[in-house]
Amino acid sequence: MVSQAGPSGPPLCLSAPDSCPIGPSGPPPCLSAPDSRPIGPSGPSTCPCLSTRDSCPIRPSGPLTCLSTLDPCPVGPSDPPPHQSAQDPCPAVPSGPPCLSAPDPCPVGPRGNPPCLSTPDPCPIGPRGPPPCLVSPALCPPCTMAPMDVLLTRQPAPQTVPATQLPPKLYEVARNTGAYTSSGLATAGFRTAKYLVDEWFQNCYARYHQAFADRDYSERVRHESQQLAAETETLARRTQGDSTRKVGARLQDMHGWKSELQRLLEELVTETNLLLAQKRRLERALDATAVPFSIVTDNLQSRERRQHPDLVRDCVEIELLKEAELIRNIQELLRRTIMQAVNQIRLNRHHKESCEMDWSDKVEAYNIDEACAHYNNQSTEVQFYPHSASLQESASTPETWAKFTQDNLLRAERERLASVNLRALVDCILQDTSEDLRLQCDTVNLAFERRCEELEDALHKLEHHLRKTLREITDQEHNVAALKQAIKDKEAPLKVAQTRLYQRSHRPNVELCRDAAQFRLVSEVQELNLSLAALREKLLEAEQSLRNLEDSRMSLEKEIAVKTNSLLIDRQKCMARRARYPTILQLAGYQ
C-alpha cells in the first residue's frame, strides 16, 4: 500500500487503500505511537478522541467518520468505545470516506483497536508494539495507528456482537518502500532514513498519552492503596480486638480449669496425708498385735507344762486357741489393708502428679496468654516470627484439651473418693479388730479366772481331805498300837490257861479227870485263841487301813502339788503375763 500525506484534510488511508494525507495537525492522541502500552485490567484510560462523540481531532477542518463499522472490533476485554456500538457514522465528521467499514477487521493485541484501524489488508499489531509503518516506511501505510487505550465517561451501549478474544494471526507485512516514504531520500551528509512529520507527531501524541495513562494509573493505584490501607487498618484492629477477646476468654477458661485442678490437688494432698496417717495406724495396730500373739503363745506353752492330772483341754485352752487364731486372722487382714493403703497412696500420688503436670502446664500457658493479652501495637517486646502461624501437628483441639483436663479431674476425684472409702474401711477394721481382740482377751481372762477358781476349790478340798486323812492315819496308828497291846495283853491269860492245862495233863491215873475245871480251862483257851485271832485280824485290817490312808495321803499331797502347780501356771504366769495385754487404743493404732 502507498501512504500519502497532505498538508491538511483527512488522511487518505482512511478512505482509500492508496492515499493517507494526514494534515499538519497529526493523528489524534488515540492513535498511539510504536511505544504505546495496552490498558490494564482495571479499564481504559481517558482518550480525548474517544471520550465523546462530538469531537475527533484528526485535523482542524473536520471530524472523522472512521469509527462507524458494521463489524465492531472490541478495544478491550470489557470497555469498547461508545461510538463503536452503533452502525451510524461518527457525528463528529459530516462527511468522509468510510474507510474503516471493512469486512475483515484488524485484531489488535489483547485490548484491540477501534475499527477505524482496520484496512482491507489487516496488520496485526502486538500488545505494546508499534504499527509497521513506524518500524519501516516500506511495510505499511503511515496511517496505520498503534493500539489505543480508551477511558469511558458513560455506560457503553450494548453491542450487537459479544466482545471475545480473537485468536492471533500471522501476517506478512509489506516493507515501507512507497513513493512518499523516507526510503531512498538519502543525500550526502545525512542519514539514510528519516522519520516523517506525521511519525514525529505520532511519537509526541504517544508520549502524551503514555504520561496521561501513567498519571491515571498512579492516581488509581494511590486511591486504591489508601482505601486498602484504611480497610487493612480497620481489619487489623478488628481482628486484633477479636484475638484479644478470644485470648481473654481462653484465660477465663484456663483460670477455671486451673482453679479446679488446684482445688482437687489440695483435696488430694489432704486425703493422701490422711490415708498416710491411717496407714501408720494400721502399722502400729499390726505391731500391737504381736504382743497379744506372744502372750497367747506363751500361755499355751506354759500350760503345756502342767502335770498329768491337770493336762486337760479345758475351756481356757480352747479360748486361747481361739484367741491365737483370731490374732493371726487380724494380722493377715491388717497386712492386706496396709498393702491396699499403699497401693491407694501410690495411685493418689500418681494422679496428683498428673494433675500437677496439667496444672503447671496451665499455669505456664496462662502466664503466656496473659502476656499475650497485654501485648499491643506499642509493645516493645513484639517482633516478627514468620513461621509461627503454621499449626503444629501435635497441637490439641479445644475439645481434646478440655477432655484431657476433665479426664484428669475425673480420675483424681475417683481416686480421692476411693481413698475416702478406704479410710472409712480402715477405721472400721481397726475398731472391729481392737474390739474383737479385747473381747477375746476378756473371754480368756474370764476363763482363766474360772479355771483358777476351780483349781483353788479343788486344792482346798484336797487339803481338807489331806488333813482329815492325816488325822485318820494318826487315829489308825493308835488303833493298831492298841490292837497290838490288846493282843499282847491276851497272851498272858492264854499262857496261864495253857500252862494250867499242861500241868493238869500231868495228873496221874484217875485224877486225869475231865472235870468242870478242865472244861473251863479248855473253853478259856479257846476263847482266848478266838480273841487273839480276832484281834490279829483287826490288827491286819487296821494296818491295811493305815496303809491305805498313807496312800491316800500321798495321793492327796501329790494332787495338791499338781493343783498348786496348775494354779501357779494359770495365775502367777499366765494371768500375770496377760496383765501386759495392749489396751484398746494401742490395738486401734492410736498409740
Backbone torsions as a table, in degrees:
resi	resn	phi	psi	omega
1	MET	NA	157.4	-178.8
2	VAL	-116.3	130.4	179.4
3	SER	-107.3	125.0	179.1
4	GLN	-114.2	136.1	179.3
5	ALA	-116.4	124.3	177.9
6	GLY	-105.5	171.7	-178.8
7	PRO	-69.4	-30.2	-179.5
8	SER	-156.9	168.6	179.3
9	GLY	100.9	173.1	-177.8
10	PRO	-70.9	153.3	178.1
11	PRO	-68.4	135.1	-178.8
12	LEU	-72.0	-17.4	-179.8
13	CYS	-68.6	-15.4	179.7
14	LEU	-90.1	-11.3	-179.9
15	SER	-115.1	-25.0	-179.1
16	ALA	-145.8	153.3	-177.6
17	PRO	-74.9	-10.2	-175.5
18	ASP	-110.9	2.3	-178.3
19	SER	-143.0	142.4	176.8
20	CYS	-148.0	74.6	-176.7
21	PRO	-82.8	87.3	178.8
22	ILE	-81.6	130.9	-177.2
23	GLY	-72.6	178.5	-178.6
24	PRO	-65.1	-22.6	-178.5
25	SER	-70.7	-16.2	174.9
26	GLY	83.3	176.3	-179.2
27	PRO	-75.1	164.1	179.1
28	PRO	-70.6	160.8	-179.7
29	PRO	-60.8	-21.9	179.4
30	CYS	-69.0	-19.6	178.9
31	LEU	-88.1	87.1	-171.0
32	SER	-70.8	155.9	-177.2
33	ALA	-78.3	180.0	-177.5
34	PRO	-60.0	-23.9	-178.2
35	ASP	-102.3	19.9	177.1
36	SER	-72.2	151.2	-175.3
37	ARG	-112.1	148.2	179.0
38	PRO	-68.8	160.2	-178.3
39	ILE	-82.2	142.4	-175.7
40	GLY	-70.4	-179.8	-176.5
41	PRO	-69.4	-16.3	-176.6
42	SER	-76.3	-8.3	178.9
43	GLY	129.6	164.3	-178.5
44	PRO	-74.4	154.7	173.5
45	SER	-86.0	167.5	-178.2
46	THR	-74.7	130.0	178.3
47	CYS	-120.3	129.4	-176.2
48	PRO	-61.0	-34.0	-175.6
49	CYS	-83.9	-16.0	-174.9
50	LEU	-112.2	-5.4	-177.6
51	SER	-81.4	-10.5	-179.7
52	THR	-149.6	153.7	177.7
53	ARG	-88.6	1.2	-175.6
54	ASP	-101.6	-3.0	-179.0
55	SER	-147.4	141.1	174.8
56	CYS	-151.9	89.0	-170.8
57	PRO	-78.3	68.3	172.1
58	ILE	-78.9	-41.7	176.9
59	ARG	-148.3	161.9	-176.0
60	PRO	-70.2	-29.3	-170.2
61	SER	-76.7	-16.3	-176.1
62	GLY	179.7	162.9	178.9
63	PRO	-79.0	-177.9	-174.9
64	LEU	-121.5	133.6	176.8
65	THR	-98.2	40.2	-173.5
66	CYS	-88.1	-12.1	-170.5
67	LEU	-102.0	6.2	176.5
68	SER	-94.4	125.6	-178.9
69	THR	-151.9	153.9	177.6
70	LEU	-84.3	-26.6	180.0
71	ASP	-114.4	91.2	-176.0
72	PRO	-68.4	148.1	175.5
73	CYS	-114.1	120.4	-175.1
74	PRO	-65.4	137.6	178.6
75	VAL	-76.8	-45.8	-180.0
76	GLY	-134.7	-178.7	180.0
77	PRO	-65.9	-25.0	-176.6
78	SER	-142.5	-4.3	-171.9
79	ASP	-130.5	81.8	173.1
80	PRO	-79.8	158.5	176.5
81	PRO	-63.3	147.4	-177.5
82	PRO	-61.3	-35.8	-173.8
83	HIS	-85.4	5.4	175.7
84	GLN	-90.5	-9.5	-177.4
85	SER	-88.2	-1.3	-179.6
86	ALA	-114.5	157.0	179.4
87	GLN	-91.5	-13.4	179.8
88	ASP	-76.9	150.8	-178.7
89	PRO	-65.7	159.5	-179.2
90	CYS	-61.2	126.7	-177.7
91	PRO	-70.6	-8.4	-179.3
92	ALA	-71.3	-18.2	-177.2
93	VAL	-120.9	121.1	179.5
94	PRO	-67.6	-32.9	-179.2
95	SER	-152.0	151.7	178.9
96	GLY	172.1	162.2	-178.2
97	PRO	-76.0	129.9	176.9
98	PRO	-76.3	69.7	-176.9
99	CYS	-74.5	-19.6	-174.3
100	LEU	-94.5	-4.8	177.2
101	SER	-85.8	78.1	-179.6
102	ALA	-111.9	151.0	-178.0
103	PRO	-70.5	-19.9	-177.3
104	ASP	-116.0	92.1	179.4
105	PRO	-67.2	155.3	-177.8
106	CYS	-92.5	113.9	176.9
107	PRO	-74.5	123.9	-177.3
108	VAL	-115.8	115.4	166.5
109	GLY	47.0	-174.3	-179.9
110	PRO	-67.7	-26.5	-179.9
111	ARG	-104.1	-12.0	173.3
112	GLY	75.1	163.7	175.6
113	ASN	-113.0	159.9	173.2
114	PRO	-63.9	156.8	-177.1
115	PRO	-62.2	-11.2	179.8
116	CYS	-66.3	-16.5	-178.6
117	LEU	-93.0	1.7	179.5
118	SER	-84.1	133.5	179.9
119	THR	-125.3	167.7	176.9
120	PRO	-56.8	-29.7	176.7
121	ASP	-109.0	96.6	-174.7
122	PRO	-62.7	151.2	-179.4
123	CYS	-130.0	105.9	-178.6
124	PRO	-69.9	129.6	179.3
125	ILE	-117.4	132.5	-177.0
126	GLY	-68.6	-178.3	-178.3
127	PRO	-62.0	-39.2	-178.6
128	ARG	-126.4	-0.6	-175.1
129	GLY	-75.9	155.7	179.3
130	PRO	-80.3	164.2	173.7
131	PRO	-67.3	155.7	-177.7
132	PRO	-61.6	-25.9	-179.5
133	CYS	-67.7	-22.6	178.9
134	LEU	-91.4	-15.4	176.8
135	VAL	-83.3	-46.6	179.4
136	SER	-143.4	130.8	-177.7
137	PRO	-62.2	-21.6	-175.8
138	ALA	-94.0	0.8	-174.4
139	LEU	-89.4	-41.2	-170.4
140	CYS	-152.6	153.7	176.6
141	PRO	-59.7	144.2	-178.7
142	PRO	-66.4	-8.6	178.7
143	CYS	-79.5	-15.1	-179.9
144	THR	-67.4	123.1	-170.5
145	MET	-105.2	159.5	-180.0
146	ALA	-76.0	166.9	177.0
147	PRO	-63.1	148.8	-175.9
148	MET	-128.6	153.3	-179.9
149	ASP	-101.3	138.4	-173.7
150	VAL	-123.7	133.4	174.2
151	LEU	-116.8	118.0	-175.8
152	LEU	-83.0	147.4	175.6
153	THR	-106.8	-9.2	177.4
154	ARG	-147.5	167.4	-177.3
155	GLN	-65.6	126.0	-178.6
156	PRO	-69.3	151.7	177.9
157	ALA	-73.9	152.9	179.3
158	PRO	-62.5	141.6	-178.9
159	GLN	-90.2	152.4	177.2
160	THR	-76.1	-33.0	179.4
161	VAL	-119.3	129.5	-179.2
162	PRO	-63.0	143.0	178.6
163	ALA	-73.9	125.2	-178.9
164	THR	-133.0	161.3	177.9
165	GLN	-82.9	115.6	-177.9
166	LEU	-80.2	146.4	177.9
167	PRO	-70.3	145.7	-179.8
168	PRO	-68.5	147.2	179.4
169	LYS	-127.5	149.2	178.3
170	LEU	-104.6	131.0	-177.6
171	TYR	-129.1	152.1	172.9
172	GLU	-94.2	114.9	-176.0
173	VAL	-89.4	131.0	178.5
174	ALA	-74.6	142.3	179.9
175	ARG	-69.7	145.6	-179.1
176	ASN	-79.1	81.3	-177.5
177	THR	-124.2	27.4	-178.0
178	GLY	-73.7	-175.6	-177.0
179	ALA	-70.9	-28.9	-174.7
180	TYR	-104.1	20.2	177.3
181	THR	-95.4	172.8	-179.4
182	SER	-84.2	-1.2	-178.7
183	SER	-71.6	133.4	178.0
184	GLY	84.8	7.7	-179.7
185	LEU	-101.0	14.4	-177.1
186	ALA	-69.7	141.2	176.1
187	THR	-129.8	176.0	-178.4
188	ALA	-68.6	132.4	179.5
189	GLY	85.8	-2.7	179.4
190	PHE	-119.7	157.0	179.6
191	ARG	-71.0	156.9	-172.5
192	THR	-71.8	-26.2	-177.9
193	ALA	-132.9	130.6	178.5
194	LYS	-126.6	151.1	176.5
195	TYR	-78.2	155.3	175.7
196	LEU	-84.6	166.5	178.4
197	VAL	-64.8	-38.9	178.8
198	ASP	-63.8	-36.4	176.4
199	GLU	-66.6	-36.2	177.3
200	TRP	-63.8	-42.3	178.1
201	PHE	-65.6	-40.1	177.2
202	GLN	-60.4	-41.9	178.0
203	ASN	-62.4	-43.4	179.0
204	CYS	-62.9	-46.7	-180.0
205	TYR	-63.0	-36.3	176.9
206	ALA	-62.6	-40.2	176.9
207	ARG	-64.9	-41.2	178.0
208	TYR	-61.1	-48.1	-178.5
209	HIS	-63.9	-38.5	178.4
210	GLN	-63.3	-43.8	178.2
211	ALA	-62.6	-43.9	178.6
212	PHE	-61.8	-45.7	179.4
213	ALA	-62.5	-39.6	179.2
214	ASP	-66.0	-40.6	177.9
215	ARG	-64.3	-43.8	178.5
216	ASP	-62.8	-44.8	178.5
217	TYR	-62.2	-40.7	178.9
218	SER	-65.2	-41.3	178.6
219	GLU	-63.9	-43.3	178.6
220	ARG	-63.6	-43.4	177.8
221	VAL	-62.5	-40.6	179.1
222	ARG	-64.0	-43.3	177.5
223	HIS	-63.3	-46.7	178.5
224	GLU	-63.2	-36.5	178.6
225	SER	-64.2	-44.8	178.0
226	GLN	-62.3	-43.8	178.0
227	GLN	-63.5	-43.2	178.4
228	LEU	-64.1	-39.6	177.7
229	ALA	-62.6	-42.5	178.4
230	ALA	-65.3	-43.1	179.0
231	GLU	-63.9	-44.9	179.1
232	THR	-65.1	-34.1	176.8
233	GLU	-64.6	-45.6	177.7
234	THR	-62.9	-43.6	179.5
235	LEU	-63.9	-40.9	179.3
236	ALA	-63.4	-43.2	178.7
237	ARG	-64.4	-42.8	-179.1
238	ARG	-65.1	-46.1	179.4
239	THR	-66.2	-37.1	177.5
240	GLN	-66.0	-41.4	176.5
241	GLY	-64.5	-41.7	177.4
242	ASP	-63.4	-42.1	177.5
243	SER	-62.5	-40.0	178.5
244	THR	-63.0	-42.2	177.9
245	ARG	-65.2	-41.0	177.7
246	LYS	-62.7	-41.8	178.4
247	VAL	-64.6	-38.2	177.3
248	GLY	-64.5	-42.5	176.6
249	ALA	-63.5	-39.1	177.0
250	ARG	-63.0	-38.5	177.7
251	LEU	-63.2	-40.7	178.5
252	GLN	-64.1	-46.0	177.6
253	ASP	-60.5	-44.3	-178.5
254	MET	-65.7	-37.9	178.5
255	HIS	-65.2	-39.2	177.9
256	GLY	-63.5	-48.5	177.9
257	TRP	-63.8	-38.9	179.7
258	LYS	-63.9	-40.3	178.2
259	SER	-65.1	-41.3	177.6
260	GLU	-62.6	-43.7	178.5
261	LEU	-63.0	-42.1	-179.1
262	GLN	-65.5	-41.5	178.2
263	ARG	-62.4	-45.6	-179.8
264	LEU	-66.6	-34.8	176.5
265	LEU	-63.2	-44.1	178.5
266	GLU	-62.1	-44.5	178.3
267	GLU	-63.7	-39.3	-179.4
268	LEU	-67.6	-38.9	177.6
269	VAL	-65.0	-44.5	178.4
270	THR	-62.2	-43.3	-179.9
271	GLU	-65.8	-38.5	177.9
272	THR	-64.5	-40.8	177.7
273	ASN	-64.1	-41.5	177.3
274	LEU	-63.7	-40.2	178.6
275	LEU	-67.7	-33.9	174.5
276	LEU	-63.6	-39.9	176.8
277	ALA	-63.2	-41.0	176.8
278	GLN	-64.8	-37.5	177.9
279	LYS	-63.5	-42.3	176.6
280	ARG	-63.2	-36.8	175.5
281	ARG	-61.9	-43.1	178.3
282	LEU	-61.9	-41.4	179.4
283	GLU	-65.4	-42.4	177.3
284	ARG	-64.5	-39.5	178.6
285	ALA	-65.7	-38.6	177.6
286	LEU	-65.1	-41.3	176.3
287	ASP	-65.3	-35.4	-179.3
288	ALA	-68.8	-28.3	179.2
289	THR	-71.8	-14.3	178.3
290	ALA	-67.4	-34.5	179.7
291	VAL	-66.7	-49.8	176.5
292	PRO	-60.3	-36.8	179.8
293	PHE	-66.0	-40.6	176.6
294	SER	-65.9	-37.1	178.5
295	ILE	-64.3	-45.1	-179.9
296	VAL	-64.0	-43.6	179.7
297	THR	-62.2	-42.5	178.9
298	ASP	-65.9	-38.5	178.8
299	ASN	-63.9	-42.9	179.2
300	LEU	-65.3	-42.0	178.4
301	GLN	-67.3	-37.2	178.7
302	SER	-66.7	-41.3	179.9
303	ARG	-70.2	-18.1	173.6
304	GLU	-68.6	-18.4	179.3
305	ARG	-87.1	7.5	174.4
306	ARG	-68.9	152.8	-179.2
307	GLN	-79.6	170.3	-165.9
308	HIS	-55.3	-49.2	-176.0
309	PRO	-61.4	-34.3	-177.4
310	ASP	-95.6	1.8	179.1
311	LEU	-81.7	75.5	-175.8
312	VAL	-118.8	158.8	175.0
313	ARG	-89.8	81.3	-176.5
314	ASP	-88.6	-176.7	-178.5
315	CYS	-65.3	-30.1	179.2
316	VAL	-64.4	-45.1	179.9
317	GLU	-66.1	-37.4	178.0
318	ILE	-62.9	-44.5	179.3
319	GLU	-67.6	-35.1	177.2
320	LEU	-65.8	-40.0	176.6
321	LEU	-65.1	-39.5	175.1
322	LYS	-61.3	-42.2	-179.8
323	GLU	-65.0	-41.0	178.7
324	ALA	-63.3	-43.6	177.9
325	GLU	-64.4	-39.7	177.8
326	LEU	-63.0	-42.4	-179.7
327	ILE	-64.8	-41.5	177.7
328	ARG	-62.9	-42.4	177.7
329	ASN	-64.0	-40.8	179.2
330	ILE	-65.8	-40.9	177.8
331	GLN	-62.3	-42.4	177.6
332	GLU	-64.2	-41.3	177.6
333	LEU	-63.1	-42.3	179.4
334	LEU	-65.7	-38.6	178.0
335	ARG	-63.9	-44.2	178.4
336	ARG	-63.5	-40.1	179.3
337	THR	-66.0	-37.9	177.3
338	ILE	-63.6	-43.0	177.3
339	MET	-62.9	-40.6	177.4
340	GLN	-64.0	-40.3	177.7
341	ALA	-65.4	-38.9	178.0
342	VAL	-63.3	-44.4	177.9
343	ASN	-63.4	-40.1	179.1
344	GLN	-67.0	-38.3	176.9
345	ILE	-64.4	-39.7	177.7
346	ARG	-63.4	-43.2	177.6
347	LEU	-64.7	-40.8	177.7
348	ASN	-60.0	-44.7	-179.7
349	ARG	-68.0	-36.3	178.4
350	HIS	-63.2	-48.3	179.5
351	HIS	-70.5	-28.1	174.4
352	LYS	-65.2	-42.5	177.2
353	GLU	-63.9	-39.3	177.9
354	SER	-63.1	-44.9	178.5
355	CYS	-66.8	-36.3	177.8
356	GLU	-65.9	-40.2	176.0
357	MET	-62.2	-45.6	178.3
358	ASP	-63.3	-42.0	179.4
359	TRP	-64.4	-43.6	179.3
360	SER	-65.1	-38.7	176.1
361	ASP	-63.1	-40.8	179.7
362	LYS	-69.5	-35.7	176.6
363	VAL	-63.8	-44.7	179.0
364	GLU	-64.1	-44.8	178.1
365	ALA	-65.0	-36.1	178.0
366	TYR	-64.2	-43.2	178.0
367	ASN	-63.5	-40.5	179.0
368	ILE	-65.1	-47.5	-179.9
369	ASP	-66.4	-33.4	177.1
370	GLU	-65.4	-41.7	175.6
371	ALA	-64.3	-39.4	178.1
372	CYS	-65.6	-36.1	179.6
373	ALA	-66.1	-27.5	-179.6
374	HIS	-87.3	-7.4	177.2
375	TYR	-70.3	141.8	173.3
376	ASN	-144.5	-174.4	-176.2
377	ASN	-69.1	-18.1	179.0
378	GLN	-96.7	3.2	180.0
379	SER	-70.1	145.0	-178.8
380	THR	-95.4	-8.2	-177.2
381	GLU	-90.7	-6.3	-176.5
382	VAL	-82.2	150.8	177.2
383	GLN	-158.3	177.4	-177.0
384	PHE	-83.1	135.4	171.5
385	TYR	-132.4	90.9	-170.5
386	PRO	-60.0	-37.6	-173.5
387	HIS	-96.2	12.2	-177.8
388	SER	-77.4	-18.3	-177.9
389	ALA	-79.0	-12.0	179.7
390	SER	-77.5	134.5	-179.0
391	LEU	-78.1	136.5	178.5
392	GLN	-79.6	145.8	-178.8
393	GLU	-66.9	-30.7	-178.8
394	SER	-87.0	3.6	-178.4
395	ALA	-70.1	144.8	-179.3
396	SER	-93.1	163.0	174.6
397	THR	-95.2	162.5	177.9
398	PRO	-57.3	-34.0	179.3
399	GLU	-67.6	-48.1	179.2
400	THR	-66.8	-34.1	177.9
401	TRP	-63.3	-47.9	179.6
402	ALA	-67.7	-39.1	-179.7
403	LYS	-65.2	-36.5	178.6
404	PHE	-61.1	-46.6	179.4
405	THR	-68.2	-39.9	177.6
406	GLN	-61.6	-42.7	178.0
407	ASP	-62.4	-42.1	177.1
408	ASN	-61.4	-43.7	179.7
409	LEU	-65.0	-43.1	-179.2
410	LEU	-64.8	-44.4	179.6
411	ARG	-64.9	-43.2	179.4
412	ALA	-64.7	-40.3	179.3
413	GLU	-66.9	-38.5	177.3
414	ARG	-62.6	-43.5	178.3
415	GLU	-68.0	-33.9	177.6
416	ARG	-65.4	-43.7	177.5
417	LEU	-64.7	-38.6	176.0
418	ALA	-63.0	-37.3	177.6
419	SER	-66.9	-39.7	178.0
420	VAL	-63.0	-45.6	178.4
421	ASN	-62.8	-38.7	179.4
422	LEU	-66.6	-38.6	177.2
423	ARG	-63.4	-41.8	176.7
424	ALA	-62.8	-40.7	177.3
425	LEU	-63.6	-39.6	178.6
426	VAL	-63.9	-41.6	177.3
427	ASP	-59.7	-46.6	-179.8
428	CYS	-63.5	-42.1	-179.2
429	ILE	-63.0	-46.9	-179.0
430	LEU	-64.7	-40.3	179.7
431	GLN	-66.5	-44.7	-178.9
432	ASP	-66.9	-43.6	-178.8
433	THR	-65.7	-41.3	179.1
434	SER	-65.6	-40.8	178.9
435	GLU	-67.6	-40.7	178.8
436	ASP	-63.3	-42.0	179.5
437	LEU	-65.1	-44.7	179.7
438	ARG	-65.9	-36.9	178.6
439	LEU	-66.3	-43.5	177.3
440	GLN	-66.6	-36.9	176.2
441	CYS	-61.9	-42.0	177.8
442	ASP	-65.7	-38.0	178.3
443	THR	-63.5	-43.9	178.7
444	VAL	-64.8	-41.6	179.1
445	ASN	-63.5	-39.6	178.1
446	LEU	-65.7	-40.2	176.8
447	ALA	-63.2	-39.5	176.6
448	PHE	-63.2	-41.8	-179.9
449	GLU	-63.2	-43.8	179.4
450	ARG	-65.0	-41.6	179.6
451	ARG	-65.6	-39.8	177.8
452	CYS	-65.4	-37.6	176.8
453	GLU	-64.1	-42.8	177.8
454	GLU	-61.6	-42.3	179.1
455	LEU	-65.3	-40.9	178.9
456	GLU	-65.9	-40.8	178.9
457	ASP	-64.0	-44.4	178.0
458	ALA	-64.0	-39.5	179.0
459	LEU	-64.2	-41.5	178.9
460	HIS	-65.0	-40.3	178.4
461	LYS	-66.4	-41.9	177.5
462	LEU	-62.6	-41.8	178.2
463	GLU	-65.4	-38.2	177.2
464	HIS	-64.2	-45.2	177.0
465	HIS	-65.6	-33.5	177.5
466	LEU	-65.5	-41.7	178.3
467	ARG	-63.6	-44.7	177.8
468	LYS	-63.2	-39.7	179.6
469	THR	-64.5	-39.2	177.8
470	LEU	-64.3	-43.0	177.5
471	ARG	-64.4	-40.9	179.0
472	GLU	-65.1	-37.6	176.3
473	ILE	-61.4	-42.8	178.2
474	THR	-62.0	-45.2	178.9
475	ASP	-64.1	-39.0	-179.7
476	GLN	-69.1	-35.4	175.9
477	GLU	-63.7	-42.8	175.7
478	HIS	-62.8	-38.1	179.2
479	ASN	-65.0	-43.1	177.8
480	VAL	-62.1	-41.8	178.3
481	ALA	-64.2	-39.9	179.3
482	ALA	-66.6	-41.3	177.5
483	LEU	-64.1	-41.3	177.5
484	LYS	-63.1	-40.3	177.8
485	GLN	-67.5	-37.1	179.6
486	ALA	-66.1	-41.9	177.7
487	ILE	-63.8	-41.1	178.8
488	LYS	-65.5	-37.9	179.0
489	ASP	-67.9	-29.2	-179.9
490	LYS	-80.3	-13.4	179.7
491	GLU	-69.2	-39.6	179.9
492	ALA	-63.5	-49.2	176.0
493	PRO	-60.3	-36.5	179.8
494	LEU	-67.1	-40.6	176.0
495	LYS	-61.1	-43.1	-179.9
496	VAL	-62.7	-46.8	-178.2
497	ALA	-65.9	-44.8	-179.7
498	GLN	-66.0	-37.4	179.3
499	THR	-66.2	-42.4	177.9
500	ARG	-61.7	-47.6	178.7
501	LEU	-62.8	-39.6	179.1
502	TYR	-64.7	-44.3	179.2
503	GLN	-67.2	-40.0	-179.2
504	ARG	-71.1	-22.0	176.5
505	SER	-71.7	-13.1	177.7
506	HIS	-91.7	9.4	175.3
507	ARG	-68.8	144.6	-176.2
508	PRO	-82.1	151.3	170.9
509	ASN	37.1	-118.3	-173.9
510	VAL	-70.3	-17.0	179.3
511	GLU	-68.7	-22.0	176.8
512	LEU	-72.5	77.1	-172.0
513	CYS	-111.5	144.8	177.2
514	ARG	-85.8	70.7	-179.2
515	ASP	-83.5	-177.6	-179.3
516	ALA	-65.0	-35.5	179.9
517	ALA	-65.6	-38.4	178.9
518	GLN	-63.6	-46.8	179.0
519	PHE	-62.3	-38.5	-178.2
520	ARG	-67.9	-40.4	178.4
521	LEU	-64.8	-39.8	178.0
522	VAL	-63.1	-46.3	179.2
523	SER	-64.6	-34.6	178.5
524	GLU	-64.9	-43.3	179.1
525	VAL	-63.1	-44.0	179.0
526	GLN	-61.6	-44.0	179.1
527	GLU	-61.4	-41.8	178.9
528	LEU	-65.5	-40.2	176.8
529	ASN	-62.2	-43.7	177.6
530	LEU	-61.8	-41.1	179.1
531	SER	-64.4	-42.5	178.8
532	LEU	-65.7	-39.5	177.4
533	ALA	-63.0	-42.7	178.5
534	ALA	-64.4	-42.6	179.4
535	LEU	-64.2	-44.1	178.4
536	ARG	-61.8	-39.2	177.7
537	GLU	-62.7	-45.7	178.2
538	LYS	-63.8	-35.5	178.0
539	LEU	-64.2	-40.6	176.7
540	LEU	-63.1	-44.7	178.2
541	GLU	-61.5	-41.5	179.8
542	ALA	-65.3	-41.9	178.5
543	GLU	-65.2	-40.8	176.9
544	GLN	-63.0	-42.9	177.2
545	SER	-62.3	-39.0	178.0
546	LEU	-64.5	-40.4	177.5
547	ARG	-64.4	-39.1	177.3
548	ASN	-63.6	-41.6	177.5
549	LEU	-62.4	-38.1	177.9
550	GLU	-65.5	-41.6	176.6
551	ASP	-63.3	-42.7	177.7
552	SER	-62.1	-40.1	177.6
553	ARG	-61.5	-44.4	-179.5
554	MET	-64.4	-43.1	179.0
555	SER	-65.9	-38.1	178.0
556	LEU	-65.2	-42.6	178.3
557	GLU	-64.1	-39.1	177.7
558	LYS	-66.4	-43.3	179.6
559	GLU	-65.4	-36.8	176.1
560	ILE	-62.2	-39.8	179.1
561	ALA	-66.5	-40.4	178.2
562	VAL	-64.5	-45.7	179.8
563	LYS	-64.9	-37.2	177.6
564	THR	-64.3	-40.0	177.5
565	ASN	-64.8	-44.8	179.0
566	SER	-62.8	-43.2	178.7
567	LEU	-65.3	-36.0	176.5
568	LEU	-64.5	-41.4	-180.0
569	ILE	-66.4	-46.9	-175.6
570	ASP	-71.0	-38.9	-174.1
571	ARG	-95.9	-46.9	-173.4
572	GLN	-78.7	-31.1	-178.3
573	LYS	-102.8	-57.8	-175.1
574	CYS	-67.8	-51.8	-178.7
575	MET	-64.5	-38.0	177.9
576	ALA	-66.6	-37.7	178.4
577	ARG	-70.9	-35.2	179.7
578	ARG	-72.7	-9.9	175.2
579	ALA	-68.3	-21.3	177.9
580	ARG	-92.6	19.1	177.4
581	TYR	-62.8	138.8	-177.6
582	PRO	-62.6	151.4	178.0
583	THR	-77.4	172.1	-179.0
584	ILE	-68.7	-29.0	176.4
585	LEU	-69.1	-39.5	177.4
586	GLN	-67.3	-41.1	178.1
587	LEU	-67.6	-27.0	177.0
588	ALA	-81.5	-4.8	176.6
589	GLY	86.3	11.8	179.7
590	TYR	-83.3	-19.7	-178.0
591	GLN	-126.1	NA	NA
